[in-house]
Amino acid sequence: MELFGKTIKDVSLEVTLSKLIEQFKGVQHEKVSCDGCKMESIVGIRFKCDTCSSYDLCLKCKREKVETNQHKSNHPLIVIGTNHLQEINFSDIQFGVKLGQGGFGAVYKAKWISRNRYVACKRFSIMPTQMHLFESFQRELAAYNELSGAYILKLYGYALNKPKSGTDALQCALIMEYMSSGSLATVIRQNEKLSLSCKLDMAWHIASGMRKLHDRKMIHRDIRPDNILINKYYTAKIGDMGIARGLQSPGQFMTVVGCQPYMPPEFYTESYDQSLDVFTFGLTIYYLFTEKNHSFHEPSRKVILNEKCPVFDELIRSCVHNDQKQRPSALELETTFITYKRVFEKHIRVHHPKYDRESVEVMNHIFQQFYDSFHPKASAALKEKFPKFSSHAPIAIDPDNIKQLLLMLLQAGTQEE
């Protein structure tokens, strides 16, 4: 395996705090300040809170267990490398079959030769008239480098094929994690039989990835079934992070095929915020649970949900509310799905120990019965814990309160049984 650009042979011996401190000795994290001591640019090893939004600590503050703002000393911390993505030589990438074609380039299955790893490569061009945008493109790459999350598609690096003359385009490639099952849209179109509990897991994955994005003060802008990638274990990850969209004008983005039917009203006035992602997420999980597309009335730019979803129907409809302030937050969505997931897992351990061996039809019957029984109390508890999300004044939710909510609902689910 590889960690921070270094090949690791023995994790237990080579990945220790003292080794990491030595590796990052003297490294300066430009314009990344410590939220504990307010050091302007952290020098040495850098820790990021995996619970709080954009919260960084230097080694001294980590050791002293500094607590400021919403941060608590028991929150998990992750070590972050320098905010520069690896530039990979174009000749080190062996391009294979085309996986898809979008408005911003084609995606290929490829082999990263020196790493002996299959990857997905998105190729696109920057014309000579757009070269002034290259620096902003590189800054965006650096920002996405910090998006470490289990449910966000990993970006390994980028490759550049420089033009031979001043009139030629700069050829670019983004080297990303390869997901063998393709997109969520592909999985559903292939009529793969997915149980409701499997779909719940996938909804949680997407919500968790979106929450990570929002914690970093980012907006995806294009969450939809084509941009959710699935691996062979049915893990769902948010892909197409929109790096290339920084090279397009807002008008060009609005004309991309497949974009408009997923957009909320505020998109067309360019007055959107993170709640835009919640809207597109709602339509994505509507498709996931119903296996049918919503309707889009082009003249009025309105989306229509034709089917009643068997589970989470009210939540989905709140996601696609025309009023941004009435939509739930990514944290609320993530908490909702993990709550149902954990209580259901406990339910089947006790009452259906052979659940995994049942047919999809039987699995769905078991899940639907559980959902119908558990939903009223879970919905009431979640509504009490999460006030209506306001895009202008987000509510700060203490992570410890989320843990208490999960514990309460787990106990409630057990008592009912």
C-alpha positions in Angstrom: 0.0 0.0 0.0 0.9 3.6 -0.3 0.5 6.4 2.2 1.4 10.1 1.6 3.4 9.1 -1.5 5.5 6.5 0.4 5.3 2.7 -0.1 4.3 0.9 3.1 5.3 -2.7 3.5 4.5 -3.2 7.2 1.6 -1.0 8.5 2.1 -1.9 12.2 5.8 -0.9 12.1 5.8 2.0 9.6 2.4 3.8 10.3 2.9 5.1 13.8 2.5 8.6 15.2 6.2 9.1 15.8 7.0 8.0 12.2 4.4 10.4 10.8 5.7 13.2 12.9 9.2 12.6 11.5 7.9 12.4 8.0 6.2 15.8 8.2 8.9 17.5 10.1 9.4 21.0 8.7 6.6 20.7 6.2 4.6 23.9 5.9 0.9 23.8 5.2 0.4 27.1 3.5 -2.7 29.2 4.5 -3.9 26.3 6.8 -4.1 27.8 10.3 -4.4 26.0 13.6 -7.8 26.4 15.1 -6.3 25.9 18.6 -3.4 28.3 18.9 -4.2 30.3 15.7 -0.8 29.6 14.1 -1.2 31.1 10.6 0.3 28.2 8.7 0.7 24.9 10.4 4.3 23.6 10.3 4.9 19.8 10.7 2.2 17.2 11.1 -1.3 18.5 10.6 -4.5 17.0 12.2 -8.0 17.5 10.9 -11.1 16.8 13.0 -13.3 14.2 11.3 -16.3 15.5 13.2 -16.1 19.3 13.1 -16.4 21.4 9.9 -12.9 22.6 8.6 -11.1 22.3 12.0 -7.3 21.8 12.0 -4.8 21.4 14.8 -1.0 21.5 15.0 0.9 18.8 17.0 1.2 20.9 20.1 -2.6 21.6 20.3 -3.3 18.0 19.6 -1.1 16.9 22.5 -2.6 19.4 24.8 -6.1 18.3 23.8 -7.2 21.8 23.0 -11.0 22.4 22.7 -12.3 25.5 20.9 -15.5 26.2 19.1 -17.5 23.0 18.8 -14.4 20.8 18.9 -14.1 18.2 21.8 -10.9 16.4 22.6 -12.5 13.0 22.1 -13.4 13.8 18.4 -11.5 11.6 16.0 -8.5 13.2 14.2 -7.0 12.3 10.8 -3.5 13.2 9.6 -3.6 15.3 6.4 -0.8 15.5 3.9 0.3 18.5 2.0 -2.5 20.0 -0.2 -0.9 19.2 -3.5 -2.1 16.3 -5.7 0.4 14.1 -7.4 1.2 14.9 -11.1 1.4 11.6 -13.0 3.2 11.2 -16.3 0.9 10.7 -19.2 3.1 7.8 -20.4 2.4 6.0 -17.1 -1.3 5.7 -18.0 -2.4 3.0 -20.3 -5.9 3.9 -21.6 -8.4 1.2 -22.2 -12.1 1.1 -23.0 -14.3 4.2 -22.9 -16.7 4.1 -19.9 -18.7 7.2 -20.7 -18.8 10.5 -22.4 -20.0 13.7 -20.7 -20.1 17.4 -21.4 -16.6 17.9 -20.0 -14.7 15.0 -21.5 -14.6 11.2 -21.8 -14.0 8.7 -19.0 -11.8 5.6 -19.7 -10.9 2.5 -17.8 -7.1 2.6 -17.6 -4.1 1.1 -16.0 -1.7 3.1 -13.8 1.4 1.2 -15.0 3.9 2.0 -12.2 1.3 1.2 -9.5 -0.1 -1.9 -11.3 -3.6 -0.5 -10.5 -6.8 -0.2 -12.6 -8.1 3.4 -12.5 -10.7 5.5 -14.2 -9.3 8.5 -16.2 -11.3 11.5 -17.2 -9.7 13.2 -20.2 -10.5 16.8 -21.3 -8.8 19.7 -23.0 -8.0 23.3 -22.0 -7.9 25.5 -25.1 -5.2 28.2 -25.4 -7.8 30.9 -24.7 -8.6 29.2 -21.4 -5.0 28.9 -20.1 -5.6 31.8 -17.6 -7.9 29.4 -15.8 -5.2 26.8 -15.3 -4.1 28.2 -11.9 -7.7 28.1 -10.5 -7.9 24.5 -11.8 -4.8 23.6 -9.8 -6.2 25.3 -6.7 -9.4 23.2 -7.0 -7.3 20.1 -7.3 -5.5 20.9 -4.1 -8.9 21.5 -2.3 -10.3 18.2 -3.5 -7.1 16.5 -2.3 -8.4 17.0 1.3 -11.7 15.3 0.7 -10.7 12.0 2.3 -13.9 10.1 2.9 -15.1 6.5 2.5 -17.9 7.6 0.2 -16.2 10.1 -2.0 -14.5 8.8 -5.1 -10.7 8.9 -4.5 -8.7 11.2 -6.8 -5.2 9.9 -7.1 -3.7 12.7 -9.2 -3.7 14.4 -12.6 -1.7 14.1 -15.8 -0.8 16.9 -18.3 0.2 16.5 -21.9 1.5 19.9 -22.8 0.8 21.4 -26.3 3.4 21.3 -28.9 2.4 24.7 -30.3 0.6 27.8 -29.1 -2.5 26.8 -31.0 -2.9 23.3 -29.6 -5.0 22.4 -26.5 -3.5 21.3 -23.2 -4.6 17.7 -22.7 -5.5 16.9 -19.1 -6.5 13.7 -17.3 -7.8 13.1 -13.8 -6.8 9.7 -12.4 -9.5 8.4 -10.1 -10.6 5.3 -8.3 -12.1 2.6 -10.6 -15.6 1.4 -9.5 -16.3 -1.9 -11.3 -20.2 -1.8 -11.2 -20.3 1.6 -12.9 -22.9 4.2 -12.0 -26.0 3.9 -9.9 -28.0 4.6 -13.1 -26.2 1.6 -14.8 -26.9 -0.7 -11.8 -30.6 0.1 -11.8 -30.9 -0.1 -15.6 -29.4 -3.5 -15.6 -32.3 -4.6 -13.3 -30.1 -5.8 -10.6 -32.2 -7.0 -7.7 -31.3 -4.8 -4.7 -33.0 -5.3 -1.4 -34.4 -2.3 0.5 -31.7 -2.7 3.2 -29.0 -2.6 0.5 -30.6 0.5 -0.9 -30.7 2.0 2.6 -26.9 1.4 2.9 -26.3 3.1 -0.4 -28.5 6.1 0.6 -26.4 6.4 3.8 -23.2 6.2 1.8 -24.3 9.1 -0.5 -25.6 11.2 2.4 -22.3 10.7 4.3 -20.2 11.7 1.3 -22.4 14.8 0.8 -22.0 15.7 4.5 -18.2 15.5 4.1 -18.4 17.8 1.1 -20.5 20.3 3.0 -18.3 20.2 6.1 -15.5 21.4 3.8 -17.8 24.3 2.7 -18.1 22.8 -0.9 -21.0 22.3 -3.2 -21.0 19.4 -5.6 -23.7 20.9 -7.9 -24.4 17.7 -9.8 -25.4 14.8 -7.6 -27.4 12.4 -9.7 -27.5 8.7 -10.5 -24.9 9.0 -13.3 -22.5 10.5 -10.9 -22.8 8.0 -8.1 -20.3 5.2 -8.6 -20.8 1.6 -7.3 -18.2 -1.1 -6.6 -18.8 -4.8 -6.5 -19.7 -4.7 -2.8 -22.5 -2.1 -3.6 -20.6 0.6 -1.8 -21.8 3.9 -3.3 -19.4 6.9 -3.7 -20.0 10.4 -5.0 -18.0 11.0 -8.2 -17.6 13.6 -10.8 -16.6 16.3 -8.3 -16.9 19.0 -10.9 -13.3 20.0 -11.1 -13.6 20.5 -14.8 -16.7 22.5 -14.4 -14.5 25.3 -13.1 -13.5 25.8 -16.7 -17.1 26.4 -17.9 -19.3 29.5 -17.6 -22.6 29.1 -15.6 -24.5 29.3 -18.9 -22.5 26.4 -20.3 -23.1 24.3 -17.2 -26.8 24.9 -17.5 -26.9 23.4 -21.0 -25.2 20.1 -20.1 -27.5 17.2 -21.0 -28.9 15.5 -17.9 -28.3 18.5 -15.6 -31.5 20.5 -15.8 -34.0 17.8 -14.8 -32.2 17.6 -11.4 -31.9 21.3 -10.7 -34.0 23.2 -8.1 -35.6 26.6 -8.8 -32.8 28.7 -7.3 -30.3 27.2 -9.7 -31.7 29.2 -12.6 -31.2 32.5 -10.7 -27.7 31.4 -9.5 -28.7 32.1 -5.9 -28.0 28.5 -4.7 -26.1 27.1 -1.7 -25.4 23.7 -0.3 -29.2 22.9 -0.2 -29.0 22.5 -4.0 -27.1 19.3 -3.3 -29.9 18.2 -1.0 -32.4 18.7 -3.8 -30.4 16.6 -6.3 -29.8 14.0 -3.6 -33.5 13.7 -3.0 -34.2 13.0 -6.6 -31.3 10.5 -6.7 -32.6 8.4 -3.8 -36.1 8.7 -5.2 -34.6 6.9 -8.3 -32.7 4.5 -6.0 -35.8 3.4 -4.0 -38.5 3.5 -6.8 -36.2 2.5 -9.7 -38.1 5.1 -11.8 -37.1 8.5 -13.0 -39.0 11.6 -11.8 -40.7 13.7 -14.4 -39.4 17.1 -15.5 -41.7 19.8 -17.0 -39.3 21.8 -19.1 -41.4 25.0 -19.7 -42.0 25.5 -15.9 -38.7 23.8 -14.9 -40.6 21.8 -12.3 -39.8 18.2 -11.1 -42.7 15.8 -10.4 -42.5 12.7 -8.2 -45.0 10.3 -9.9 -44.6 7.4 -7.5 -45.0 7.2 -3.7 -41.8 5.8 -2.4 -42.4 2.7 -0.1 -39.9 4.1 2.4 -38.6 7.6 3.3 -41.2 9.2 1.0 -41.8 12.2 3.3 -38.0 12.7 3.7 -37.5 12.6 -0.1 -40.2 15.1 -0.7 -38.7 17.4 2.0 -35.4 17.2 0.1 -37.0 18.5 -3.1 -39.0 21.3 -1.4 -39.0 24.5 -3.5 -38.1 26.5 -0.4 -34.4 26.0 0.3 -34.9 26.6 4.0 -37.4 23.7 4.3 -34.9 21.1 3.1 -33.0 19.0 5.6 -29.2 19.3 6.0 -26.8 16.7 4.9 -26.0 15.9 8.5 -29.7 15.2 9.2 -29.9 12.9 6.2 -26.8 11.0 7.2 -28.1 10.6 10.8 -31.5 9.5 9.6 -30.1 6.7 7.4 -27.5 5.5 9.9 -30.2 5.4 12.6 -32.5 3.1 10.5 -29.6 1.0 9.4 -28.3 0.3 12.9 -31.7 -0.4 14.4 -32.6 -2.7 11.5 -29.3 -4.6 11.9 -30.2 -5.2 15.5 -33.7 -6.2 14.6 -32.6 -8.9 12.2 -29.9 -10.2 14.5 -32.6 -10.9 17.1 -35.6 -11.9 14.9 -34.3 -12.9 11.5 -30.8 -14.6 12.0 -31.1 -16.2 8.5 -32.0 -12.9 6.8 -29.0 -12.8 4.5 -30.0 -16.2 3.0 -33.5 -15.1 2.1 -34.7 -14.0 -1.3 -34.8 -10.3 -2.1 -38.7 -10.5 -1.9 -38.6 -11.9 1.6 -35.9 -9.4 2.6 -38.0 -6.6 1.4 -41.1 -7.9 3.3 -39.0 -8.0 6.5 -37.6 -4.6 6.0 -41.0 -3.0 5.1 -42.6 -4.5 8.3 -39.7 -3.1 10.4 -39.9 0.3 8.7 -43.7 0.6 9.2 -43.3 -0.2 12.9 -40.2 1.9 13.6 -40.8 4.9 11.4 -43.3 6.9 13.5 -41.1 7.1 16.6 -37.9 7.6 14.6 -39.4 10.3 12.5 -40.7 12.2 15.6 -37.3 11.9 17.4 -35.4 13.1 14.4 -37.7 16.1 13.8 -37.2 17.1 17.4 -33.4 16.8 17.2 -33.1 18.7 13.9 -34.8 22.1 13.6 -35.7 23.1 10.0 -32.4 23.7 8.1 -31.9 27.3 7.1 -29.4 28.0 4.3 -28.7 31.5 5.7 -28.2 30.4 9.4 -27.2 26.8 9.7 -27.8 25.1 13.0 -24.8 23.8 14.9 -25.5 20.3 16.1 -23.4 18.9 18.8 -22.1 15.4 17.6 -22.6 14.1 21.2 -26.3 14.8 20.8 -26.4 12.7 17.7 -24.8 9.8 19.6 -27.5 10.2 22.3 -30.2 10.1 19.7 -28.9 6.9 18.1 -28.6 5.3 21.5 -32.2 6.3 22.4 -33.6 5.0 19.2 -31.7 1.7 19.4 -33.1 1.2 22.9 -36.6 2.1 21.7 -36.4 -0.4 18.9 -35.3 -3.1 21.3 -38.0 -2.4 23.8 -40.8 -2.6 21.2 -39.6 -6.0 20.3 
